[in-house]
Amino acid sequence: MNVIDSCWRQTSNWAKNRKALADCAVGYGKDAIGGKFGTIYTVTDPSDNPSNPKYGTLRYGVIQDKPLWIVFGKDMVIVLKNELMVNSFKTIDGRGAKVEIAYGPCITVQGVSHVIIHGISIHDCKPGKSGLVRDTVSHVGKRKGSDGDAIAVFGSSHVWIDHCYLARCTDGLIDVIHASTSVTISNNYFSQHDKVMLLGHNDGFTDDKIMRVTIVFNRFGAGLIERMPRVRFGYAHVANNRYDEWKMYAIGGSANPTIFSEGNYFVASQNSYAKQVTKREVNNGWKNWKWRSSRDVFLNGAYFVPSGWGSCSPIYTKAQSFPVAPGSMVPALTANAGPLRCFIGKPC
């Protein structure tokens, strides 16, 4: 069991003390508190109304101005009619139910802070439509239509995405862009997708230099092609993740990002042209970029091309820091990636 899970999973009374989860993140998203200081709100209705959501639906909970810890009263598949705009100080906690957000537009975290998304499946997401979407109790705005990401984090901070399943969306699975920072992406299971994870808007958006993201204990499973992640400008600590047979590359970037790959487990496919873990999106100038590998495991011909010089280690506070295991331990540390089946009265 990894350090995040051992913080909360070993007790049988997790359902009576759900908010203890908020103390368990590591890395740059450590301080994301979500709805820790709010009340519990239970989703009982899987229906959706983007502009006038009713009480009991997920959208009603996430737009509230006060902190809320959002849970689910039963198993449900939520087909959103437009993108779900999540307000600050919210936790979406799927433990105790099988919760899917699928087959429609999915989650947008824009211009907010302190959001935790835990224990849900987000898959087969479609682009949103131009139309009115409520993002707070008092504001309904015209949206141009989302891209079809599972989770888009836009101009936001203190975000933690943990133990989710993400697959088969129109655009990306997780995008962290437009000067978002203080993000941890952990214990998730990614599969069956092309462009998995984007950190940084475009090569001209220099505000993304502030971005700090920790990617830890995830499983990048079967059927993934590229961007695990693809980084621009900012800093990514990629630690103790499992990579199974990417089809193009695993870790890439442009615009001089800093990437520290530490204690990961890379298994290349049989394709002799897809053995390299890394990809720079430019032909020249990248040799000064700080891309470093430490204690990674490379199997079936996988290899990492390092660049730059000087220290690449993350600058964490004491609270954010965590022990990074050798890559050989990653299969065990990621064995429970994705949503857990948790039952009340039993450890998860």
C-alpha positions as CSV (number, residue, x, y, z in Angstrom):
1,M,0.0,0.0,0.0
2,N,1.5,3.4,-1.0
3,V,1.9,6.4,1.3
4,I,-1.4,8.1,0.2
5,D,-3.5,5.0,0.7
6,S,-2.0,4.0,4.0
7,C,-3.0,7.4,5.4
8,W,-6.7,6.4,5.2
9,R,-7.5,3.0,3.9
10,Q,-6.5,0.9,6.9
11,T,-9.5,1.9,9.0
12,S,-12.9,0.4,8.8
13,N,-14.7,3.6,9.8
14,W,-13.7,5.6,6.7
15,A,-17.4,6.3,6.0
16,K,-17.8,8.0,9.4
17,N,-14.7,10.1,8.8
18,R,-14.6,10.7,5.1
19,K,-12.9,14.1,5.5
20,A,-9.8,12.4,6.8
21,L,-9.0,11.8,3.1
22,A,-8.2,15.6,2.7
23,D,-5.1,15.2,4.9
24,C,-3.6,12.4,2.7
25,A,-2.4,14.0,-0.5
26,V,1.3,14.4,-1.2
27,G,3.3,16.5,-3.6
28,Y,2.3,19.9,-5.0
29,G,-1.4,19.3,-4.4
30,K,-0.9,18.5,-0.7
31,D,-2.8,21.6,0.5
32,A,-5.9,20.9,-1.5
33,I,-8.6,20.7,1.2
34,G,-11.7,20.4,-1.0
35,G,-14.8,20.5,1.1
36,K,-13.0,19.5,4.3
37,F,-14.6,22.4,6.3
38,G,-18.1,22.0,4.8
39,T,-21.1,19.8,5.3
40,I,-21.8,16.4,3.6
41,Y,-24.0,16.7,0.5
42,T,-25.4,13.4,-0.9
43,V,-26.1,13.0,-4.6
44,T,-29.3,11.0,-5.0
45,D,-30.4,12.0,-8.6
46,P,-28.3,11.2,-11.7
47,S,-30.2,13.7,-13.9
48,D,-28.8,17.0,-15.0
49,N,-29.9,20.5,-15.9
50,P,-26.9,22.8,-16.8
51,S,-28.5,26.1,-16.1
52,N,-31.0,25.3,-13.3
53,P,-29.9,22.2,-11.4
54,K,-32.2,20.7,-8.8
55,Y,-31.3,19.7,-5.3
56,G,-30.0,16.1,-5.1
57,T,-28.0,16.3,-8.4
58,L,-24.3,16.5,-8.7
59,R,-24.4,19.8,-10.5
60,Y,-26.4,21.4,-7.7
61,G,-23.7,20.4,-5.2
62,V,-20.6,21.5,-7.2
63,I,-21.9,25.0,-7.9
64,Q,-22.6,26.0,-4.3
65,D,-20.5,28.9,-2.9
66,K,-19.9,27.2,0.4
67,P,-17.5,24.2,1.0
68,L,-19.2,20.8,0.5
69,W,-18.0,17.2,0.7
70,I,-20.1,15.5,-2.0
71,V,-20.9,11.8,-1.7
72,F,-23.3,9.5,-3.6
73,G,-26.3,7.7,-2.2
74,K,-26.2,4.8,-4.7
75,D,-24.5,3.5,-7.8
76,M,-25.2,5.8,-10.8
77,V,-24.2,6.7,-14.3
78,I,-24.4,10.5,-14.8
79,V,-24.7,11.7,-18.4
80,L,-24.2,15.4,-18.2
81,K,-26.0,17.7,-20.7
82,N,-23.1,20.2,-20.7
83,E,-19.8,20.6,-18.9
84,L,-19.8,20.4,-15.1
85,M,-18.3,23.6,-13.7
86,V,-16.9,22.9,-10.2
87,N,-16.7,25.7,-7.7
88,S,-14.0,26.2,-5.1
89,F,-13.8,24.1,-1.9
90,K,-15.5,21.0,-3.2
91,T,-14.8,17.3,-2.8
92,I,-16.4,14.8,-5.2
93,D,-16.0,11.5,-3.2
94,G,-17.2,8.4,-5.0
95,R,-16.3,5.9,-2.2
96,G,-19.1,3.5,-1.3
97,A,-20.8,3.7,-4.7
98,K,-19.9,2.9,-8.3
99,V,-20.1,6.3,-9.9
100,E,-19.6,7.0,-13.6
101,I,-19.6,10.3,-15.4
102,A,-19.8,9.3,-19.1
103,Y,-21.2,9.7,-22.6
104,G,-21.6,13.4,-22.4
105,P,-19.5,16.5,-21.5
106,C,-17.5,16.0,-18.4
107,I,-15.6,18.1,-15.7
108,T,-14.2,21.6,-15.9
109,V,-12.3,23.2,-13.0
110,Q,-11.9,26.8,-14.0
111,G,-10.7,29.8,-12.0
112,V,-11.2,28.1,-8.7
113,S,-9.1,26.5,-5.9
114,H,-9.2,23.6,-3.5
115,V,-10.9,20.8,-5.5
116,I,-10.6,17.1,-4.7
117,I,-12.0,14.5,-7.2
118,H,-11.8,11.0,-5.8
119,G,-13.0,7.5,-6.6
120,I,-15.1,8.0,-9.8
121,S,-14.9,6.7,-13.4
122,I,-14.9,9.4,-16.1
123,H,-15.0,8.0,-19.6
124,D,-16.3,8.4,-23.1
125,C,-16.6,12.2,-22.6
126,K,-17.9,14.2,-25.5
127,P,-17.5,17.9,-26.4
128,G,-19.9,20.3,-24.7
129,K,-22.4,22.5,-26.7
130,S,-22.5,26.2,-26.8
131,G,-25.1,27.3,-24.2
132,L,-25.8,28.5,-20.7
133,V,-24.1,26.7,-17.8
134,R,-24.4,27.7,-14.2
135,D,-21.0,27.8,-12.4
136,T,-22.1,29.4,-9.1
137,V,-25.4,29.9,-7.3
138,S,-25.7,33.4,-8.6
139,H,-24.1,33.2,-12.0
140,V,-25.1,31.5,-15.3
141,G,-22.7,32.1,-18.2
142,K,-22.6,31.4,-21.9
143,R,-20.1,28.7,-22.6
144,K,-18.6,28.1,-26.0
145,G,-18.5,24.3,-25.6
146,S,-15.9,22.2,-23.9
147,D,-13.4,20.1,-25.8
148,G,-14.3,16.7,-24.6
149,D,-11.8,16.3,-21.8
150,A,-12.5,14.1,-18.9
151,I,-11.1,16.7,-16.5
152,A,-10.0,20.2,-17.7
153,V,-8.1,22.3,-15.0
154,F,-8.0,25.9,-16.3
155,G,-6.4,28.7,-14.3
156,S,-6.9,26.9,-11.0
157,S,-4.8,25.8,-8.0
158,H,-4.8,23.3,-5.2
159,V,-6.3,20.4,-7.1
160,W,-6.0,16.7,-6.2
161,I,-7.3,14.0,-8.6
162,D,-7.0,10.6,-6.9
163,H,-8.2,7.0,-7.5
164,C,-10.2,7.7,-10.7
165,Y,-10.6,5.7,-13.9
166,L,-10.2,7.7,-17.1
167,A,-10.6,6.4,-20.6
168,R,-11.8,7.0,-24.2
169,C,-12.6,10.7,-24.3
170,T,-12.8,13.0,-27.4
171,D,-9.9,15.2,-26.4
172,G,-7.6,14.7,-23.3
173,L,-8.1,12.7,-20.1
174,I,-6.6,15.4,-17.9
175,D,-5.6,18.9,-19.1
176,V,-3.9,21.3,-16.6
177,I,-3.5,24.6,-18.4
178,H,-3.6,28.4,-18.2
179,A,-1.3,28.9,-15.2
180,S,-2.8,26.2,-13.1
181,T,-0.5,25.0,-10.3
182,S,-0.3,23.1,-7.0
183,V,-1.8,19.9,-8.5
184,T,-1.4,16.3,-7.6
185,I,-2.6,13.5,-9.9
186,S,-2.4,10.1,-8.0
187,N,-3.6,6.5,-8.0
188,N,-5.5,6.9,-11.2
189,Y,-6.0,4.2,-13.9
190,F,-5.7,5.5,-17.5
191,S,-6.5,3.3,-20.5
192,Q,-7.7,3.2,-24.2
193,H,-6.9,6.8,-25.2
194,D,-4.7,8.9,-27.5
195,K,-3.6,12.2,-25.8
196,V,-3.7,11.3,-22.1
197,M,-2.4,14.3,-20.1
198,L,-1.5,17.8,-21.1
199,L,0.3,20.2,-18.7
200,G,0.6,23.6,-20.3
201,H,-1.6,25.5,-22.8
202,N,0.6,26.2,-25.8
203,D,4.2,27.1,-26.6
204,G,3.4,30.8,-26.4
205,F,1.6,30.8,-23.0
206,T,4.5,31.7,-20.7
207,D,2.3,32.1,-17.7
208,D,2.5,28.3,-17.4
209,K,6.0,28.7,-16.0
210,I,4.4,28.8,-12.5
211,M,2.9,25.3,-13.0
212,R,3.9,22.7,-10.4
213,V,2.4,19.2,-10.8
214,T,3.0,15.9,-9.0
215,I,2.1,12.7,-10.9
216,V,2.4,9.7,-8.6
217,F,1.2,6.1,-8.2
218,N,-0.8,6.1,-11.4
219,R,-1.2,3.2,-13.8
220,F,-0.9,4.1,-17.5
221,G,-2.5,1.0,-18.8
222,A,-3.4,-0.7,-22.1
223,G,-4.2,1.2,-25.3
224,L,-2.5,4.6,-24.5
225,I,-0.7,6.4,-27.3
226,E,1.1,9.5,-26.0
227,R,1.2,12.4,-23.4
228,M,1.7,10.7,-20.1
229,P,2.3,13.7,-19.6
230,R,3.2,16.3,-22.3
231,V,4.6,19.3,-20.5
232,R,5.2,23.0,-21.4
233,F,7.2,25.5,-19.4
234,G,6.4,24.3,-15.9
235,Y,7.7,21.6,-13.6
236,A,6.5,18.0,-13.4
237,H,7.6,15.4,-10.8
238,V,6.6,12.1,-12.3
239,A,7.2,9.4,-9.6
240,N,6.3,5.8,-9.0
241,N,4.0,5.4,-11.9
242,R,3.5,2.2,-14.1
243,Y,3.6,2.5,-17.8
244,D,2.4,-0.4,-19.9
245,E,3.3,-0.4,-23.6
246,W,2.7,3.1,-24.9
247,K,2.2,3.3,-28.6
248,M,4.2,6.5,-29.4
249,Y,5.9,7.9,-26.3
250,A,5.2,8.2,-22.6
251,I,6.7,11.5,-21.4
252,G,7.1,14.5,-23.8
253,G,7.1,18.2,-24.0
254,S,8.1,21.5,-25.6
255,A,8.9,25.1,-24.5
256,N,11.6,24.2,-22.0
257,P,9.7,22.4,-19.2
258,T,11.5,20.7,-16.3
259,I,10.7,17.0,-15.8
260,F,12.0,14.7,-13.1
261,S,11.1,11.0,-13.7
262,E,11.8,9.2,-10.5
263,G,11.2,5.5,-9.6
264,N,8.9,4.8,-12.5
265,Y,8.3,1.4,-14.1
266,F,8.4,1.5,-17.9
267,V,7.5,-1.5,-20.0
268,A,7.9,-0.8,-23.8
269,S,5.8,-2.5,-26.4
270,Q,7.1,-4.9,-29.1
271,N,7.2,-2.0,-31.6
272,S,10.9,-1.2,-32.1
273,Y,10.0,2.4,-33.1
274,A,8.3,3.1,-29.7
275,K,10.9,2.1,-27.2
276,Q,11.9,5.6,-26.2
277,V,10.1,6.9,-23.1
278,T,10.7,10.6,-24.0
279,K,9.8,12.9,-26.9
280,R,10.8,16.5,-27.5
281,E,8.4,18.3,-29.8
282,V,11.3,20.2,-31.4
283,N,14.5,19.2,-33.1
284,N,16.8,21.8,-31.8
285,G,17.5,23.6,-28.5
286,W,16.2,20.9,-26.2
287,K,19.6,19.7,-24.9
288,N,19.5,22.4,-22.2
289,W,16.1,21.4,-21.0
290,K,16.2,19.7,-17.6
291,W,14.8,16.2,-18.1
292,R,16.2,13.7,-15.7
293,S,15.6,10.0,-14.8
294,S,16.5,8.5,-11.4
295,R,15.9,5.0,-10.1
296,D,13.5,4.2,-13.0
297,V,13.1,0.6,-14.2
298,F,13.2,0.1,-18.0
299,L,11.9,-3.2,-19.5
300,N,11.6,-4.6,-23.0
301,G,14.1,-2.1,-24.4
302,A,12.5,1.0,-22.9
303,Y,14.9,4.0,-22.5
304,F,14.9,7.6,-21.4
305,V,16.9,10.3,-23.1
306,P,18.0,12.8,-20.4
307,S,19.1,16.4,-21.0
308,G,20.2,19.6,-19.2
309,W,22.3,19.8,-16.0
310,G,22.0,20.8,-12.4
311,S,19.5,19.6,-9.8
312,C,16.1,18.5,-11.1
313,S,14.6,17.4,-7.7
314,P,11.3,18.9,-6.6
315,I,11.3,21.7,-4.1
316,Y,8.7,20.5,-1.7
317,T,7.7,21.7,1.8
318,K,8.1,19.2,4.6
319,A,4.3,18.5,4.4
320,Q,4.4,18.0,0.6
321,S,7.4,15.7,0.5
322,F,7.1,11.9,0.4
323,P,9.4,8.9,0.0
324,V,9.9,7.8,-3.6
325,A,10.4,4.1,-3.8
326,P,12.7,2.3,-6.3
327,G,11.0,1.6,-9.6
328,S,11.0,-2.1,-8.9
329,M,8.3,-1.6,-6.2
330,V,5.9,0.2,-8.5
331,P,3.7,-2.8,-9.6
332,A,2.8,-3.2,-5.9
333,L,2.4,0.5,-5.2
334,T,0.0,0.9,-8.2
335,A,-1.9,-2.4,-7.9
336,N,-5.0,-0.6,-6.6
337,A,-5.0,2.3,-9.1
338,G,-8.5,3.5,-10.1
339,P,-11.7,3.6,-8.0
340,L,-11.7,1.3,-5.0
341,R,-14.7,-0.8,-4.1
342,C,-15.3,0.4,-0.5
343,F,-18.0,-1.0,1.8
344,I,-19.2,0.6,4.9
345,G,-17.7,-1.0,8.0
346,K,-14.8,-2.5,6.2
347,P,-11.4,-1.1,5.2
348,C,-11.3,-0.1,1.6
